[in-house]
Amino acid sequence: MVNKTPSICWRILTAYILQKIMTSQSFYSNKHYNNYPNPFNPSTTIKFALPVKTNLSLSVYNTLGEKVAEIFNGEIEAGYHEMMFNASGLSSGIYFYKIESENYSATKKLMLLK
């Protein structure tokens, strides 16, 4: 009769491999969603998800590359986040927001219509 129960070594190996997959950066990667609404007036929401606790910078730049706003700069927990950007002090136009963490960087376009 064949024993169909997995051996203890097989169960430990499987658990180890699953744990490595589940905690890898490629399994839980950074997610960066488009802001909504876009175009906007005067505020928009920027959404993103982080796989781990990290230092994060979220800044807005004009088309000349000058920083016009810093939405967030500091340590942030892992998980799903939403941050509001109020551009009431800026003129209509195209802007870019850049989100940077220790292992991730992305830039997206914003359109402010007044």
C-alpha positions, 0 to 999 in steps of 0.5 A: 500500500502506498502512503499518499500523505506528504512527508514532513520534509515535503511539507516544510519545503513547500511552506518555505517556498510559498513563504519566499514567493509571498514575501518577494517584491515581485509578488506584492509589487508597488501599485500606482493608479491614475489620479482621479479626477483628471483633468481636475479643479481644484483637487484630485486624489492620488492612489497607490499601494505599497508592499512594505513600510517605506520612506516615500516622497510624493511631489508635484512639478510644473512643465519646467521641472520645478517642484510646486508642491510636496504632498507627502515626504516621510515614512508610510506603512504598507498597504493601500493609500489615497492622498488628496492634492489641492491645487487651488494656489496654482494656475491652469496647466499641465503638471506632473506628480512623482512618487518615489520610495526606496525601490520604486519611482514613477511619474504621472501627468496631471491636468488642472483646469480652472 
